[in-house]
């Protein structure tokens, strides 16, 4: 039985496409620096957030020269805090948790995109090298007012920074 030349060509093209798709998925899973949400940040009782040392004091805190921490709670339909100001050139570590349902956290114009899960502390570190306004939103549907869950990060020149650092 002889296989026609065109069948061999189409078979080769199909095998190449399958290998390319597998390679793309493998790169996206391990090569692009994407990490899954886990409990490395710790766990917490979502019913007693105000008793926790980190989430009893939400907001922006300077922890070093050009280093800040943001303690944030996602609770339908808002983020606490939802307006953040930091100086440009800062490294910011966000510690986030939710008190009610699963929320999302996406900072527009960056590659920051994570889930905020009740009972877990999500930890994300971001460098803000350029001044400007960066909006953030909840990207996981969380209820009827989901579309109102937003906030902004104001990255200002260092000499204009007036935070409580």
RATAJO-V126455 format. One record per backbone hydrogen bond with DSSP energy under -1.0 kcal/mol. CO is the residue of the C=O (numbers start at 1). NH is the residue of the N-H. If there is no record, write none. Layout:
co = {CO:CO}
nh = {NH:NH}
//
This chain:
co = {4:5:6:7:8:9:10:11:12:13:14:15:16:17:18:19:20:21:22:23:24:25:26:27:27:39:42:45:48:49:52:59:61:64:66:67:67:68:69:70:71:72:73:74:75:78:80:82:84:86:90:91:92:93:94:95:96:97:103:105:106:107:112:114:116:117:119:122:124:126:128:128:132:134:135:136:137:143:145:146:148:149:151:152:153:154:155:156:157:163}
nh = {8:9:10:11:12:13:14:15:16:17:18:19:20:21:22:23:24:25:26:27:28:29:30:31:32:42:121:48:51:52:56:71:69:67:91:63:64:93:61:95:59:97:80:99:78:75:73:152:154:156:128:68:126:70:124:72:122:74:116:114:137:110:107:105:103:120:44:96:94:92:89:90:155:153:108:151:106:146:148:149:150:138:136:84:134:86:132:88:160:165}
//
